[in-house]
Amino acid sequence: MTPVSRTDVTIGIDVGTTAVKAVAADEDGQVMARVRIPHRLRVPAADRLEHDADEAWRRGPLAAWDQLARPQARAVAVSAMVPSMTAVNSAGRPLTPGLLYGDGRGRVPVSGEQPSLPSAGEAAAFVRWTARQAPEAAGFWPAPAVANHALAGEPVIDVATAITSFPLFDGTGWSAAACADCGVTVDRMPRVDAVGVAAGRVPGTGVVLAVGAIDALCEQFVAGADNDGDVLVLCGATLIVWTTIAGARQVPGLWTVPHPIAGMSTIGGASNAGGLFLNWVDRVVGQADPDVVDPRRVPVWSPYIRGERTPLHDPDRRAVLDGLNLTHDAASVRRAAYEASGFVVRQLVERSGAPVSRIVAAGGGTRVQPWMQAIADATGRPVEVSAVAEGAALGAAFLGRMAVGWESSITDAARWARIERIVEPQPAWRGAVEDRYARFLELSAPPAR
């Protein structure tokens, strides 16, 4: 790590699916230092996804802070994935597994309509399950509350994270009736405050704890994909695709959420065809270079190794490798996996109905060149790759600047956006990719009734 000597530094900490990532950034968004603290992702059964919440949500952020903290830092903010939930004791130490998005213990019956909010009902189901495991717990907190309490003694979360707990949080506060229905009381839920405000101080340092935000929002703040038709592809454990549009409209199967810029929205959603799927392929398929594959000799993955979120909303969907034959090798299967992720990007963009002006890729997966190439080939468009892979941590660092009065608007974070490289689609792959995309759509179609 490079020592930080400037006095206008803020720190962002991102609690992710496989690691805590943290950066120290200056006023121009230049990363002065970075650290990554890996943690275990536990899959005790096919429909379960959890953390050791003490390891990932408490000790991980503390370790990142210890490695980055310095007298020059003025603020720190935390971002994290949603939803998540654990029970804690009076010292803020987790007592139960840290439940993560898509875990079967958050399964909510769907009655024809797709959820209008990301994770609608899932967080409430997490609370209900957790309360049964630890009815006497002092608190029921998501990951950012655990991390913020570890850093500064404040179990605070941002409004957007709280809203993903609907109906427990109704937009104005915790609902006593909804909480009681899940077996908890309002006083055991985390404090909720606005993004980018000061919530406390790290003991012994004077460093301000700022209220952070959902990881995808923090990524968005600093990605610069803010114009009508800009597509932001977040390449993490979860693949997230947001197309920026003027106004707001609903499309079946997709989510529409407000954009930080007034009058704009983003439409798209989260898919399981991201790093969780690709890392699984890495573990079960022999090592080989996808770049040396014959474009005509690639099978087709339906990549839903643990169900799918957007646009299918089908937790029971499973992966299929279609058209495999004796000409295929490990490199072909790997290329097919990356290509499937690119096909999901294309599918979500096409379903949005929005004209595309550019594609920007951000997140840790941008370091994986075959993934970026496959997105470019699958969409037939150049992919502009963000210069900072730890975008969620960088966005959180910007929120720290707001908490100490150095910034007044989240939209100003766009000045921190930087493109490192542009990945162009390969003309030689176009025809074969089009054929495979058509097959991908057939495999992804809802089952016949």
N, C-alpha and C positions, 0 to 999 in steps of 0.2 A: 504494500500500500504506500502511496505517496503522502508524506506528512502534509497537514493542512495548516497554513499559517495565517490565512486571511481572517478577518473579523466579521465578515458578512456571510458566514457559512450556516446552512441549515442541514439537518439530517432527515432522511426519509427511510422508514423501515417497512418492508412489505412482507407480510406473513403469507407465504404461498403454499401450494399443495405439497411440494417436495423440498422446499428450503425457505429460510428467511433470507431475503436479499436487502441490503442497505447501502445507501450512498450518502456521501457528504457533497453538497453542491454549493457553488458560489452564486452571486447575483445574476450571472449570465447563463446559469444552468450547466456550467462546466462541472463535470464530476471530478472532484478533487481526491476522493478515495472511495473504495467500494469493498464490500465483504459479502460472503455467502456462507450461511450456516445450514448445512443439510439436515433434514430430519426424515424420519421414517413415515412412509404412507402405508397404513395397515389396511389390508383387505381380508378380514377374517372369514368372509363368505362372499359369494358372487355378487350379492346385492348390498354389500356393506363397504363403507369407505370412511376411514376414521384416522385421527391422529392420537398419539399420546399427547394430550393437550398441555401437560406440564412441559414436556420436551419442546413441542413446536410453538406453542403460543406464549409461554412464560419464559423458559430458559433460553430459547432461541433468540427472541428480541433482546433479552438482557445481554447475551453474548455478543450480538451485533453491536449493541450500544457500547459495550466495554471496548470493543475493537476500534470503533469510530469516534467515540466521544473525546472531546478535547476542550480546553478553555475557550477557544475561539467560537465554538458552536453556540448559536443563540436560541435555536428551537429544534424540536424533533416532532415528527408526526408519523402515525402508523396507518398503513393500508392493509386490507385483508380481503380474502375471498368470502362470498356469501352463498348460502347461509352456513352457519356453523354454530355449535352449541356444546357447552359443558356445564356441569355443576361445580361450584367452588365452595371452599370453606371460608371461615371468617378472615383468613389471611390472604384470600384470593388465589389459593392453590387448587387446581382442578382435582375433582374427586371421581369423575367419570370419563369415559372416552370422549374425545373431541369429534363430534359427528360432523360430517362434511356433506356438501351438496350432492344429491343423488343417492345418498344412503337410504336403504329400504326402510329404515326406522322413521323416515320422514315421508313415506309414501302416502299420498293423498288421493282418494278415489276421484277420477275425472268423469264428469257426467256430460259428455258431448262437447262442451265448450273448452277451448284451450285456455290455460291460465293467462289473465291479462297482465299480471305482474310476474317478473322473474321470481321463481321460488315461492309463488303464492301458496300459503298453507304449509309449506315444507318446514319452515322454521318453527311454527306452532306445534307441529307433530314432533319435532326434535325436543321441544320443551316438555311436551307431555311424556315422552319416553324417559327423558332425563330426570324429570321430577319423580317418576316411579322408582328409578334406581336410587335416588338420593333425596328422599322427601324432606329431610332435615337440613339440606344444604343452605348455606348463607346467601347464595346467589346463583343465578342461571344466566350465564354470560356467553356471548359469541367471542370469537378470537380477538378482535380489536380491544374489547373490554378487558380481557385477561392481560394482553400486552400492555395496555395503557396503565392498568393498575400496577403491573410489575415495574414499569418505568417511573411512575409518579404517584402511585397510590390513588389513582382516579379511574374507576371502571366506567369510562365514558365511551360512547359510540356516536357516530354521526347520524343525522336524520335519515339519509338514504338507506343506511344499513338497517336502521330501525323499521323503516317502511317495508323492507323485505320480510319483516315478521308479521305483516298483516294477517289476521285481524288482531293480533296482540297489541300492535301499535297502530293507531287509527289516523296518524298524521299530525295529531296534536299532543298525544301522550299515550301512556300504556293504559289499556282498557282493563279495569278491575274485573269485569265479568268474563272477558275472554281469557285473561290470565287464570282466573279461578277455574275456568273450564279445563285448563291444562294442568291444574294442581299446584299453581304457584300464586304468590301475592306480588303486587306491584312493587313493593319495597325491595324485593329481591331481584328485580330486573335492573339492567344498567342505566346509568344516567344518559340522557340524550341531549346533544347540543348541535349547533350549526357547524358546518364544515369550515375549517380555517380559523376558528376562534381559539383563544387561549383557555386551556382547561385546568392548568396546574403547572407545577414546576418539578423538575427532576431534583430530588433531595441532594443537598450538598453541592449543587452546581449552578443554580440560578437559571438553568436552561428551561425555556418554556415548553410545556407539552401542548401541542396544537391538536385540535380535533382533525383526524384524517378522513378518509373516505374509502368506499369500495374500491378494490384494486382496479377494476375495469374503468372506473371513472377517473382515477388518478392517471392511468395510462392515457386516457382520452385527453386530459388537460394539456399534456405536453407532446401530443402526437402531431398536432397541426392539421388534422383531417377535419376541418371545420366548415368547409364550403359545400354548397349544395352539390351532391353527386360524389363527394369524397367517401371512399370506403376504407374503414379502419379494420384491419385484421389483427387480432390479438392472439399471438401464438404462444400459449402457455400450456399447462396441463389440460385446461379447457380451451377449446378454439372458440373465439368470440368474434362475430362479424357485425359491425355497425355501419350502416349507410346513412350519411347525413342528408336530411331532406328539409325543405322549407315547409313550415306548417307541421301538421300532424295528421296521420291517417292510420287506420288499422288494416292489417292483412292477416287472414287466418293462418295460424301456426307461428307467426312472428310476434316479437315484442316491439312496442313503440314506447320510447322513453324520452323525456325532455333532454335537449342538448344544453350545455352550459351557455350557449349564445341564445339570447331571447329570440323567440319566433322560429327557432329551428328544433328539429327532433332527430333522433336516430332510430332506425328501424333494422331489425335483424334478430340476433340472439346468440345463445351459447350452445355449442355442440360438443359431444363427447369424442369427436374425431380429431382431438388435439394431441398434446404430448402424452396423455395417459395411454392412448391407443398406440401411438408411434413408439413409445418406450417399451410397451408390451411386445410389439413386433421385434424390436431390437433384442429382447431377451430370448425369443423363441426361434428366430430365424438367423442362420449363419451370417457372419459379417461379409459384406460385399459392397461394391461401389455402384449405386444406382445410376451414376452418370454414364456408365459404359453399356447400358442396356440398349438393345435394338428397339426402337419405338414401336414396332409392330408386335413385339413379344412380351407383353405385359398383361397379367390377369387383372381382374377387377375386384377390389375389396368393397364390400358393404361394411363400413368400419365400426359398427356399433357393438363393441366388445362388452359394454355394460349398459345397453339401452341407449336411447337418444333423447336429447332435450329438444332444442329447436332444430327443424320445424316439425318433427314427428311426434314429440311428447309421448314417447312409448318406452317406458322403463324395461319392458320385457323383450325388446328387440335385441337380437344377438348378431355377431359378425358372421359374414359369409365371404369366402374367397372363391370367386366364380371364374370358370374357364381355365382352370389350371391344367397344364399338359406337360409332356416330357421335354419341351424346349425351354421351359421356365427354370430359373435357378434362383439362388438367394437374392441376387441383385434385382431380378425381375419382381420378386415378391416385395422387396423393400421399396422399389420405385412405385409399385401399385399402392402401397400404404400411404406414401407421401401424396400420390396423385389423388387418392380417395379424400384426403383432407382438403386438397385443392378443389375437388368436385363439390364438397360441402360449401366451401366459400362461394363458388359459382352458383350453386343452388339457392343459397340464402340471398345473394345479390339479385338473381333473376326473380325470385319470389317477391322481393320488395317492389319491383316494377319501376325502380328509380333509374334514370339515366346515370351512367357511371362516368366520372371525369378522371379519377385516379384511384389507385389502390396503395395504401400505406400499411406496411407490416411492422408490428412492434411486439415486444415481449422476448423472453429468453429463447424461444424457438427460432428467432431470427438468426441465431448463430449457426443454425443447421442449414447449410446451403442447399442440399437436395430438397428440403421442405420448401424453401423460397422458390427454387426453380420449378417445382411441381405446381405451386400456386400460380406462377406466371403462365406455365403451359396450360393448366386447366382452365384458367379464365381467359387466356389469349391476350393478356394485358401486362404491361410492365408493372413490377412490384417495387415500390420505393421503400427501402429498408431503413428503419429508424437507427440513428447512431448510438442510442443508449438502450441496451437490452433490458435494463432494470427500470422500465418506464413507470411502473407503479410506485416504486420507491422514489423516483425523481419527482413524480407528481406530488407525492406526500411531502417531499422537501419544499416544494413551492408553497404548499399550504402552511408550512412552518413560517415562511416569510410573511404570510398574511397575518398570522397570529402575533407577530412582533411589530406590525405596522409598516413593513417594508413594501407591501403590495396591497392594493385595494380591490382588485377584481380577479377572479379565477381565469377569465378570458385572456388576461395578460400572460398566462403561462404558455400561450402559443409561441411566444418569442423564444422559448427554450427548445422548440422543435427543430431537429436537425436530421437530414437524410445522409446516411453513410454511403449507400450504393444503390444502384437500380439494377434489378434483375429482369432481363428481357425474355419474352417467350421464344422458344426455339421453333423456327418455321418447319423443320423436319418432323416435328412431333404433331403438328396440327391435325392432320387427317385421322391418325390413330387415336389421338386423345378425344376427338369428337365422337368416334365410334364407341369408345369406352365410357364416355360421359352418358351417352344414351343408354347403355347397359346399366350404369350406376343408377340412373333415374328409375329404370324398371325394377331393380333390386330394392330401391328405397320406397317404392309405391306401397300404400297401405294394403294389407292382405285382403283378398277377396272375401266377401261375406257370404 
